[in-house]
Amino acid sequence: MSDASFRSGPVSGPDMAEWCAMLHDDNAIHLRREAAEAAGFGPRRVNPGPANLAYVISAAMHARPGVEFAEITAFFAGNVFEDDHLTVTLTDGVSHATLSAKDREAPVLTAIMLEKP
């Protein structure tokens, strides 16, 4: 299978708030720009980490409908911010994934996903 890319965005504040509600995460950096800035992240809200991993899993499931994973190992290398445009790149089928934000050199997240036999 060849490499595949999936684009998404912009990441919205209301979507972040929805994720926070589902995760019971009341960290203000996800909900208020002032809190993100006070914490040193700049003027945009920070997307919750599990939401970033969800972009990767969703892309893999789109590329391979019905795929099930036995294990996912993720390395969170950076943050996704409000208004970011994202690209998930899948390589080696859906076994390796990279989440990148537009105009940033380093990936935000990398993952290795082992399919169930």
Contacts in CASP RR format, 6 or more apart in sequence:
PFRMAT RR
TARGET T0000
AUTHOR 0000-0000-0000
METHOD contacts of the structure
MODEL  1
MSDASFRSGPVSGPDMAEWCAMLHDDNAIHLRREAAEAAGFGPRRVNPGP
ANLAYVISAAMHARPGVEFAEITAFFAGNVFEDDHLTVTLTDGVSHATLS
AKDREAPVLTAIMLEKP
1 93 0 8 1.000
3 89 0 8 1.000
3 90 0 8 1.000
3 91 0 8 1.000
3 93 0 8 1.000
4 59 0 8 1.000
4 63 0 8 1.000
4 89 0 8 1.000
4 90 0 8 1.000
4 93 0 8 1.000
5 87 0 8 1.000
5 88 0 8 1.000
5 89 0 8 1.000
5 90 0 8 1.000
6 58 0 8 1.000
6 59 0 8 1.000
6 62 0 8 1.000
6 63 0 8 1.000
6 87 0 8 1.000
6 88 0 8 1.000
6 90 0 8 1.000
7 85 0 8 1.000
7 86 0 8 1.000
7 87 0 8 1.000
8 55 0 8 1.000
8 85 0 8 1.000
8 86 0 8 1.000
8 87 0 8 1.000
8 88 0 8 1.000
9 84 0 8 1.000
9 85 0 8 1.000
9 86 0 8 1.000
10 82 0 8 1.000
10 83 0 8 1.000
10 84 0 8 1.000
10 85 0 8 1.000
11 47 0 8 1.000
11 80 0 8 1.000
11 81 0 8 1.000
11 82 0 8 1.000
11 83 0 8 1.000
11 84 0 8 1.000
11 86 0 8 1.000
12 82 0 8 1.000
12 83 0 8 1.000
13 45 0 8 1.000
13 82 0 8 1.000
15 51 0 8 1.000
16 30 0 8 1.000
16 31 0 8 1.000
16 45 0 8 1.000
16 46 0 8 1.000
16 47 0 8 1.000
16 48 0 8 1.000
16 51 0 8 1.000
16 82 0 8 1.000
17 30 0 8 1.000
17 31 0 8 1.000
19 25 0 8 1.000
19 30 0 8 1.000
19 47 0 8 1.000
19 48 0 8 1.000
19 50 0 8 1.000
19 51 0 8 1.000
20 26 0 8 1.000
20 27 0 8 1.000
20 30 0 8 1.000
20 31 0 8 1.000
20 48 0 8 1.000
23 48 0 8 1.000
23 50 0 8 1.000
25 48 0 8 1.000
27 48 0 8 1.000
28 35 0 8 1.000
28 36 0 8 1.000
29 35 0 8 1.000
29 36 0 8 1.000
29 39 0 8 1.000
29 41 0 8 1.000
29 45 0 8 1.000
29 46 0 8 1.000
30 45 0 8 1.000
30 46 0 8 1.000
30 47 0 8 1.000
30 48 0 8 1.000
31 45 0 8 1.000
32 45 0 8 1.000
33 43 0 8 1.000
33 44 0 8 1.000
33 45 0 8 1.000
33 82 0 8 1.000
36 42 0 8 1.000
36 43 0 8 1.000
36 44 0 8 1.000
36 45 0 8 1.000
36 46 0 8 1.000
36 81 0 8 1.000
37 43 0 8 1.000
41 79 0 8 1.000
41 81 0 8 1.000
44 81 0 8 1.000
44 82 0 8 1.000
44 83 0 8 1.000
45 81 0 8 1.000
45 82 0 8 1.000
46 79 0 8 1.000
46 80 0 8 1.000
46 81 0 8 1.000
46 82 0 8 1.000
47 79 0 8 1.000
47 80 0 8 1.000
47 81 0 8 1.000
47 82 0 8 1.000
47 84 0 8 1.000
49 76 0 8 1.000
49 80 0 8 1.000
51 80 0 8 1.000
52 76 0 8 1.000
52 80 0 8 1.000
52 99 0 8 1.000
52 108 0 8 1.000
52 109 0 8 1.000
53 72 0 8 1.000
53 74 0 8 1.000
53 109 0 8 1.000
53 111 0 8 1.000
55 86 0 8 1.000
55 88 0 8 1.000
55 99 0 8 1.000
56 74 0 8 1.000
56 88 0 8 1.000
56 97 0 8 1.000
56 99 0 8 1.000
56 109 0 8 1.000
56 111 0 8 1.000
56 113 0 8 1.000
57 69 0 8 1.000
57 72 0 8 1.000
57 113 0 8 1.000
58 88 0 8 1.000
59 88 0 8 1.000
59 90 0 8 1.000
59 97 0 8 1.000
60 67 0 8 1.000
60 69 0 8 1.000
60 90 0 8 1.000
60 94 0 8 1.000
60 97 0 8 1.000
60 113 0 8 1.000
61 67 0 8 1.000
63 90 0 8 1.000
63 93 0 8 1.000
63 94 0 8 1.000
64 93 0 8 1.000
64 94 0 8 1.000
67 94 0 8 1.000
67 115 0 8 1.000
68 115 0 8 1.000
68 116 0 8 1.000
69 113 0 8 1.000
69 114 0 8 1.000
69 115 0 8 1.000
69 116 0 8 1.000
70 114 0 8 1.000
70 115 0 8 1.000
70 116 0 8 1.000
70 117 0 8 1.000
71 113 0 8 1.000
71 114 0 8 1.000
72 111 0 8 1.000
72 112 0 8 1.000
72 113 0 8 1.000
72 114 0 8 1.000
73 111 0 8 1.000
73 112 0 8 1.000
73 113 0 8 1.000
74 109 0 8 1.000
74 110 0 8 1.000
74 111 0 8 1.000
75 109 0 8 1.000
75 110 0 8 1.000
75 111 0 8 1.000
76 108 0 8 1.000
76 109 0 8 1.000
77 106 0 8 1.000
77 107 0 8 1.000
77 108 0 8 1.000
77 109 0 8 1.000
77 110 0 8 1.000
78 106 0 8 1.000
78 108 0 8 1.000
78 109 0 8 1.000
79 108 0 8 1.000
80 86 0 8 1.000
80 99 0 8 1.000
80 101 0 8 1.000
80 108 0 8 1.000
81 101 0 8 1.000
84 101 0 8 1.000
84 102 0 8 1.000
85 101 0 8 1.000
85 102 0 8 1.000
86 99 0 8 1.000
86 100 0 8 1.000
86 101 0 8 1.000
86 102 0 8 1.000
86 108 0 8 1.000
87 99 0 8 1.000
87 100 0 8 1.000
87 102 0 8 1.000
88 97 0 8 1.000
88 98 0 8 1.000
88 99 0 8 1.000
88 100 0 8 1.000
89 97 0 8 1.000
89 98 0 8 1.000
89 100 0 8 1.000
90 96 0 8 1.000
90 97 0 8 1.000
91 97 0 8 1.000
91 98 0 8 1.000
94 113 0 8 1.000
94 115 0 8 1.000
95 112 0 8 1.000
95 113 0 8 1.000
95 114 0 8 1.000
95 115 0 8 1.000
96 110 0 8 1.000
96 111 0 8 1.000
96 112 0 8 1.000
96 113 0 8 1.000
97 109 0 8 1.000
97 110 0 8 1.000
97 111 0 8 1.000
97 112 0 8 1.000
97 113 0 8 1.000
98 107 0 8 1.000
98 109 0 8 1.000
98 110 0 8 1.000
98 111 0 8 1.000
99 107 0 8 1.000
99 108 0 8 1.000
99 109 0 8 1.000
99 110 0 8 1.000
99 111 0 8 1.000
100 107 0 8 1.000
100 108 0 8 1.000
101 108 0 8 1.000
END
